[in-house]
Amino acid sequence: MVAAMQKTIVRTLYAAFGLCLGIGAALAQSAGDGATPHRIGGAKHWDAYSYAEKGAKVCYMVGRPEKSEPANVKRGRIDAIVTHRPKENALNVVNFDVGYPLKPGADAELDVDGRKFALFTDKDAAWAQDAATDKAVTEALAKGKRATLKASSARGTATTDIYSLDGLKEALAAIDKTCGVKR
């Protein structure tokens, strides 16, 4: 039951994050309303942002893969995101956008320096199963050097996205500080 509730919350958050990230560049050009993401830090391969939603602070960091295989596959946005929504007690929410519809019912595999995590998939994203896994993945990412996500498309194409974790600690520290998250 808890896992089902977590998946529902994660799907709702995903829709909000996708909207925010998908139109982030356009929002950055608009006049400053509360929902406009503002860059708050980051380094190298990772950027940190925050915005206000219904009077509550939301902080997230995003990184893009340094390599995706196979290179000739047409895909949409590919990135890794960790989000804090302290007012909702949703911290360290991890998701990976893979840029294509995923094989229904199939898990994606995340490997962080040899530590493996199974992520459930929904549409074009992979998510940690629950809050404890979100926290474990975030901690592994913060200590790691490289993360590899393997997933399969609805058509059966296997893909691998490789993320450098250089700069992730700085981006995580920025979202922790801005959203008041203690490690």
C-alpha positions as CSV (number, residue, x, y, z in Angstrom):
1,M,0.0,0.0,0.0
2,V,2.8,2.4,0.9
3,A,4.6,1.6,-2.4
4,A,1.4,2.3,-4.3
5,M,0.9,5.6,-2.6
6,Q,4.6,6.5,-3.2
7,K,4.1,5.7,-6.9
8,T,1.0,7.9,-7.1
9,I,2.9,10.8,-5.4
10,V,5.9,10.3,-7.6
11,R,3.8,10.3,-10.8
12,T,2.1,13.6,-9.6
13,L,5.5,15.1,-8.9
14,Y,6.8,13.9,-12.2
15,A,4.1,15.7,-14.0
16,A,4.9,18.9,-12.2
17,F,8.7,18.5,-12.7
18,G,8.3,17.7,-16.4
19,L,6.2,20.8,-16.9
20,C,8.7,22.9,-14.9
21,L,11.8,21.5,-16.7
22,G,10.2,21.3,-20.1
23,I,9.3,25.0,-20.1
24,G,12.1,26.2,-17.8
25,A,13.9,28.2,-20.5
26,A,10.7,30.0,-21.4
27,L,9.9,30.7,-17.8
28,A,13.3,32.0,-17.2
29,Q,12.6,34.6,-19.9
30,S,9.3,35.7,-18.3
31,A,8.8,38.3,-15.6
32,G,9.4,36.9,-12.1
33,D,6.4,35.1,-10.9
34,G,6.8,32.6,-8.0
35,A,6.8,29.5,-10.3
36,T,9.9,30.7,-12.3
37,P,12.8,28.4,-11.5
38,H,15.9,30.3,-10.3
39,R,19.4,28.8,-10.5
40,I,20.7,28.5,-7.0
41,G,24.0,26.7,-7.6
42,G,25.6,23.6,-8.9
43,A,28.9,22.8,-10.6
44,K,30.3,21.0,-13.7
45,H,27.5,18.5,-14.8
46,W,24.8,19.5,-12.3
47,D,22.6,22.6,-11.8
48,A,20.4,23.4,-8.9
49,Y,17.1,25.4,-9.0
50,S,14.3,26.5,-6.7
51,Y,10.8,28.0,-7.2
52,A,7.7,28.7,-5.2
53,E,4.5,26.7,-5.8
54,K,1.4,27.7,-3.9
55,G,3.6,29.5,-1.4
56,A,5.8,26.4,-0.8
57,K,9.4,26.2,-1.8
58,V,10.5,23.5,-4.2
59,C,14.2,22.7,-4.9
60,Y,15.6,20.4,-7.5
61,M,18.9,19.6,-9.2
62,V,19.3,18.3,-12.7
63,G,22.1,16.6,-14.6
64,R,22.4,15.4,-18.1
65,P,24.3,12.3,-19.3
66,E,27.7,12.7,-20.7
67,K,27.1,9.7,-22.9
68,S,24.0,7.9,-24.2
69,E,24.0,4.6,-26.1
70,P,23.1,3.8,-28.8
71,A,23.9,7.2,-30.1
72,N,21.7,6.9,-33.2
73,V,18.4,6.5,-31.3
74,K,16.0,9.5,-31.5
75,R,15.1,10.5,-28.0
76,G,13.6,13.4,-26.2
77,R,14.9,15.0,-23.0
78,I,17.3,12.9,-21.1
79,D,18.2,13.9,-17.5
80,A,18.4,12.9,-13.9
81,I,16.6,14.9,-11.2
82,V,16.5,15.0,-7.4
83,T,13.8,17.1,-5.8
84,H,12.9,18.4,-2.4
85,R,9.3,19.5,-1.5
86,P,9.7,20.1,2.2
87,K,6.1,21.2,2.8
88,E,4.9,17.9,1.4
89,N,7.7,16.0,3.3
90,A,9.0,14.7,-0.1
91,L,12.7,14.8,0.1
92,N,15.4,13.4,-2.2
93,V,12.8,12.3,-4.8
94,V,14.8,10.7,-7.6
95,N,13.7,10.3,-11.2
96,F,15.4,9.8,-14.6
97,D,13.8,11.1,-17.8
98,V,14.9,8.7,-20.6
99,G,13.4,10.5,-23.6
100,Y,11.2,7.7,-25.0
101,P,8.3,5.5,-23.8
102,L,9.6,2.8,-21.6
103,K,8.6,-0.9,-21.8
104,P,5.5,-1.2,-19.6
105,G,6.1,-3.2,-16.4
106,A,9.9,-3.3,-16.9
107,D,12.2,-1.8,-14.3
108,A,15.2,0.3,-15.2
109,E,18.6,-0.5,-13.6
110,L,20.6,2.2,-11.9
111,D,24.3,1.5,-11.1
112,V,26.2,4.0,-9.0
113,D,29.8,2.8,-8.8
114,G,28.8,-0.8,-8.5
115,R,25.8,-0.3,-6.2
116,K,22.6,-1.3,-8.1
117,F,19.1,0.0,-7.7
118,A,15.9,-1.2,-9.4
119,L,13.7,1.7,-10.5
120,F,10.1,1.4,-11.5
121,T,9.2,2.9,-14.8
122,D,6.2,5.0,-15.9
123,K,5.8,6.4,-19.4
124,D,9.2,8.0,-20.2
125,A,10.7,8.1,-16.7
126,A,12.3,5.8,-14.0
127,W,11.6,6.4,-10.3
128,A,12.9,5.1,-7.0
129,Q,10.3,2.7,-5.4
130,D,9.9,4.5,-2.1
131,A,11.3,7.3,0.2
132,A,13.9,5.0,1.6
133,T,15.2,4.1,-1.8
134,D,15.1,7.8,-2.8
135,K,17.4,8.6,0.1
136,A,19.7,5.7,-0.6
137,V,20.0,6.6,-4.3
138,T,20.7,10.3,-3.4
139,E,23.3,9.3,-0.9
140,A,25.0,6.9,-3.4
141,L,25.0,9.6,-6.0
142,A,26.5,12.1,-3.6
143,K,29.4,9.8,-2.8
144,G,29.8,8.4,-6.3
145,K,31.8,9.2,-9.4
146,R,29.6,7.7,-12.1
147,A,26.0,6.6,-12.5
148,T,24.7,4.3,-15.3
149,L,21.0,3.9,-16.1
150,K,19.9,1.0,-18.3
151,A,16.4,0.8,-19.6
152,S,14.4,-0.6,-22.5
153,S,11.9,1.2,-24.7
154,A,8.4,0.0,-25.5
155,R,9.8,-1.1,-28.8
156,G,12.5,-3.2,-27.1
157,T,15.5,-0.9,-27.7
158,A,18.0,-1.1,-24.8
159,T,19.6,2.2,-23.9
160,T,22.4,3.1,-21.5
161,D,22.9,6.7,-20.1
162,I,26.1,7.4,-18.3
163,Y,26.2,10.4,-15.9
164,S,29.3,12.0,-14.4
165,L,28.6,12.8,-10.8
166,D,31.1,15.7,-10.8
167,G,29.3,18.7,-9.4
168,L,26.4,16.7,-7.9
169,K,27.6,17.3,-4.3
170,E,27.6,21.1,-4.9
171,A,24.1,21.0,-6.5
172,L,22.8,18.8,-3.7
173,A,24.2,21.1,-1.1
174,A,22.5,24.1,-2.8
175,I,19.1,22.5,-2.8
176,D,19.5,21.2,0.8
177,K,20.4,24.7,2.0
178,T,17.7,26.5,0.1
179,C,15.0,24.0,1.1
180,G,16.3,23.6,4.7
181,V,17.1,19.9,4.4
182,K,19.6,18.5,6.9
183,R,21.9,15.6,6.0
